[in-house]
Amino acid sequence: MLAYNSKDLYNRIVQKQASDAFINGCVDEEGLKRLLAAAPSGLYTPQHLFSIGIALITLIAYCFGVLIIAWGSEFSSAALITFLAAAGAYMALEAGVKQRRFYNAGADNMLLMLIPATVIAFCFVEIKHMQLLFTTLIAGVICCWLCIRFVDALMALLTTVAIVMLYCLLLDRAGLAAVILPVAALLPAVLMYIVSGLLLKSDSLIVYTWCLKVVRITALAIVYACSNFLVVDVVFTGSYDYRVSGAWKIFYLSLQVIVPVVYVIAGIRKRNMVLLRAGVIAAALSAYTFHYYYSFLPADVVLLIAGCILITVSLLLIRVLQQGQRAFSAEPESNAEKLLKQAEADIVFQVLGKKGTAVTPVNPFGGGSSGGAGASGSY
């Protein structure tokens, strides 16, 4: 199902691991060169600046092609035009990956974003009955396929959001009360977080590592969003002209405090920087929510108090986490980045220079438009 050559993808992973080993001082420069030479990859990945330029050129060409279809043809149906545009973008993506071996090269990134956007536009033009439900379903299926075939992390994010959104829309159609929808939405998000964590342990899915990490991060964000009283009051119940009050208000206000605490504690216990950072961000958003509804003090005083509390808690955590079994470290891994770049340039010239392909072994983002989005820590 992969559009890429699986050997090229696995060699990219080997190159990344070899580069990390060199940075950590586990192998020397000569050892790195031998490792990179033993695992060549023919995938084309230019520098980030060139990728941005290629993406912009692709966007301009796509818009120009849509205008040609709309103005220079006999098609008068907007639905047919959007369908042809989406089909053309997908064929161009397949050709770029198969023939040019584009991998996070800019053109494939842009096409991956344009395809679901065009499909959504097609659904809004063509579908009239239960428009949002069917649009979410079709967009979710398309994004899931693009994620599986092109190892794209952004499509993994959109698929996760589409699944939760589709679940909520189905419950809404079934007549579930709006105030209960956020609690119900926690179920698919928690399940996707657990399942993606189990899949991360599978060696056969190593090429989808970043996609699965993005699914976990998105699931964490969805769990907190469904627990935040401001989101519940405005997004879930506000659209029904209903305001949360009474016991439900106390429940959601308590939940938005419990979730960040659980994130932070779980992050410390499991040495998981994603959970830890998610907990800190969630705590800040919870503080803002409380200030939004209960502003007893001016904003500058609230910021001052929050800053003092944050500094105090940070100092305590630094002291606690510097020693013991759950110790963290903020030390930089190595100062060998400059030598690493020289080694990369040397091996790329020697191994792949005659083929006219470009390889970036230490590109920390794996396929697709957003590539990685994960977080890691050392201890």
N, C-alpha and C positions, 0 to 999 in steps of 0.2 A: 504493500500500500504506500510505501514511501516513494516520493518522487525523486529523492536523491539516491545516489549509490551508497548503500549501507556501509561499504568499506571506507568511503571518503568520510562519512560522518564519524565512524569509530576511530579513524586515524586522527581526526580533529580532536577527539577526546583524549587520545594518547598524547598528542602534541601539547594540549593544555596541561595534562598531568605532568608531562616532562618539564614544561616551563615552570610549573609550581614547584617541582622538586628542585630545579636549579635555583629559584628564588630562595627557597628554604635552606639551600646549601647541601642538599642531599646528593647532588651530582655536580660535576665540574662542567666547564664550558665544552670540553671535548666530548664528554658523555652526553651532553645535551645535543650536540651536533649529530652524534651517532643515533640517538633516539629519534630525532626529527627526520634523519635520512631513512630510517627503517620504517617510518610511518608517513609517507608522503600523501598529501591530499590535493586533488585537482579542483577543489571548489574555489570559486572566484569571490574574494571578499576584499574590496578596496578599503582605503582609509576612510574614516568617518566623514571627512569633508567631501570627498568624492562621492560617497554614498548619498549624502544630502543632495548634491548636485544632480546625480543620476535620478534620484527620487523626484525632484522638481521637474526635470525634463520628462520623466514618465507621466507625471500629472498633466503637464501641458499637452503632451501628445495624446493622452486619453481624452481630455476635454476637446481637443481639436477633432479627434475621431468621432466623438459624440455629435459635435456640431455638423460634421460632414454627413453623418447618418440622418440627422434631423432636417437639414436644409437641402442636401443634394440628392435625396432619394424620394421615392414615392410613398414612404411610410408616413402615415398621419397619426398612428396610434402611439401615444406616449408609453404605454405598456410594452409595445413591441420594440420601441427604441431602447428602453432601459434593459429589456431582456437581451437584445443584441449586444448592447454595451457590456453587460455582465459576462456574456458568453465570450465576447472578444477579449476581455481582460483575462478571463481564465485560460483561454488558449495561449495568449501571450505569456502568461505566467508559466504554463507547462513547457512552452518552447524555450523560455529563458532558463529554466532549471535544467531541462534535459540537454539542450544544445550548448548553452553558454555556461552551465554549471553555476548560476547565480546562487549565492548563499549569503543572505544579509547584505546584499550588494546595493540596495537602494531601489532598484527597479522592482524586484520581487516584494520588497517591503511595501511599496506604494500600491502595487497591484493587489496584494493581500488585503489592504484596507479598502480599496475601491470596490472589490467584488461584493463583500457584504453590504457596503453602503448602497451600491446600485441595486442589489437584490431587495433591500429594504424599501428603496424608492419604488421599485416595481410592485411590491406588495401594497404599498399605500395607494398606488395608482389603480391597481387592478382589483384588489380585494375590497369589498364593501361590507360584507357581513362578518361580524366579530373580527374586525380588522386587526386590532392590537394582538389578539390571541394567535391568529394565524401568522401574522408577521413575526412574532416572537418565535413561534415554532419553526418556521422556515429559516429564519436567520440563525437560530440555534443549530439546526442541522447543517447548514452551510458552513458555519464557523467551526463546528466539530470536525467536519470533513477536511477543511483547510488546515486545522491544527494537526490532525493525524497524518495527512499526506505531506505537509510542508514543515512540520516540526516548528510551528509558530506559537510563541508564548502569548502574543496579543490575542490570537484566535482562542487560545485556552481561556484567557480572561473573559472574553465575550461569551464563550460557551457556558462558563460558570454562571455568569450573570443571567444569561438567557434561560438556563435551567431553573434557577430560583424564581425568576420573573414568571415563567410559564407555570410553575407550581402555584404561585400566588394567584395568577389569573384564573386557573382552574378552580381553586378554592373559592375565589370570589364568585365565579359563575355558579358554584354549588350552593351559594348563599351563606357562606361563613361570615360571621360578624367582622367588620373592619378592624375592631380593636384586638381581635385574636389573630389576625393575619401575620403580624410581626413574629409572634411566638411560633406560629406554624412554619414560617419561613426559616426558622432556625434549624429545623430538621434536615432539609436537603443540604444546607451549608455545612452543618456538622458532619453529615455523612460523606460529603465530598472531601472534607478535610481529612477524615480518617482513611478513606479509600485511597486518596492520592498519597498519603503517607505510607501506606502498605505497598503501593505500586512503585514508590521510590526505592524500595529495597530490592526490586527485581532487576537483575543484571541485563535481562533481555530488553528492558525499557530504558536503558541508560541514555539513549539519544533524546528521550523526552524528559530529561531531568529538569530543565528549566521550565518546561510547560507545566509539569506537576508542581513545581515550587510556586509558580504563579497561581495555580489553582488553589493551593493552600493559603497563600496570602490573600487572594480574593475572598476565599471562604471566611477567613478571619475578619476581613473588613465587612462582609455581609452580616456576620454574627453580631458585630458591634453596632452596625447601622440599625439592625432590627431590635437592638436593645436600647438605643439612644432615644430619649423621650422626645427630643426636638424632631427627629426624623419620623417617629411614630405619629406625633401630633400633627405634623405638616403634610407628610407624604401619604401615609397609610389612611389616617382618619380624616385629615383635612379635606381630601377630595370628596368626601361624603358629607361635608358640612357638619361633622361631628367632632367634638373636642373631648379628649380623654380627661376623665375626672374620677374622683373617689378612689376606690381600691385599685383600679387599673393604673391610675396616675402614680400612686405610691409604689405599685409593682414595677413599673418601668423606670421610675426614678431610682429605685433600689437596684434594678438590674443593670443600669448604666454605670453603677459604682462597682458592682460585683464583677462584671466582665473584665474591666481593665486590671483589677486586682488578680483575677485568675490568670490573665495573660502574663503578668509580671512574675507571679509565683511559678507558673509553669515554665516560663523562659529561664528563670534562675535554676530551677531543679533539673531541667533537661539541657541546660547550657545552650539554649536555642535563641539566637540573637533576633530572629524574625519575631518570635513571640514576645521577647523583651521589648523590642522597639515598638511593636504593635500595641503593647500595653501602655507604654509611655505616651504614645500619640493618642490612644483612646482616653487616657486619664486627662490629658489636656483638653480634649473635646468635651469630656464630661464636665470639667470645670467651666468651660465656656457655656455649656447648656444650662448649668445651675445659675450662672450669672445672668443669662438671658431671661430666665423666668423669675429669679429672685435676686435682683440687683440691690442688695442692702448697702453696698459701698460703691464709691466711684471706681471706674475702670482702672485708673492708675494705682489705687490702693490695692485692688484685687491682684493686679499684676505684681506689685511689690511683695504681697504676702505669698502669692504662688511661687515667686522666684526664691524667696527665703526658704519655703518648704522644700522646693526642688533641690536647692543647694544642700540643705541638711540631709535629706534622704539620699542624695547622690554620694555625699561624703560617707554616710553610714554604709551604703552598699559597697562603695569602693573598699572600705576597711574590711567588711565581711567577706567580699568576693576575691580578695587578693590572696587568701590562703584557704587551705582545706581542700576537700574533694571537689567542691564546686567552684574552684577558683577560675576567674577570667583574667585575661591579659590584654592590655591595650598596646603592647609593644609592637612596633612595625616588624614585619616578617624579615625583611632583608633590604640591603641597599644595592642589590645586584641588577636593578632594572636596566641600567645603561648597558651593562655587559650582555644582558639578555637580548636587548634590541640588536646589538652587534652580532650576536650569535644567530639570531633569526635571519637577519639580512644575509649573512654568509651562507646559511644552509638553503635559504630560498633561492639564492643565486646559483648555488651548486647543483641542487636537486631539481628544481623546477624552472630554472631560468630559460632553458631551451624551449619549454612548452608555452611560454608566454602567459603563464597563470600566476596569480598572486595568492599567497597564503599568509594568514595572520594567526600564528599558533596561539598567541596569548589573548586573542579576542575573548573577553569574559562573557560575551553574550552569545547564546546559542541560537539558532535560526529564527526567522520571522522578523516582525517589525519591532517588537520590543525586546526580543532575545531573552534576556535573563530576568531581571527584577527580583532576584533572590537576595538574600543577605547571609552573611556568614560571619563567624567569629572564631578567634583562636584562644586557646586556654592552655 
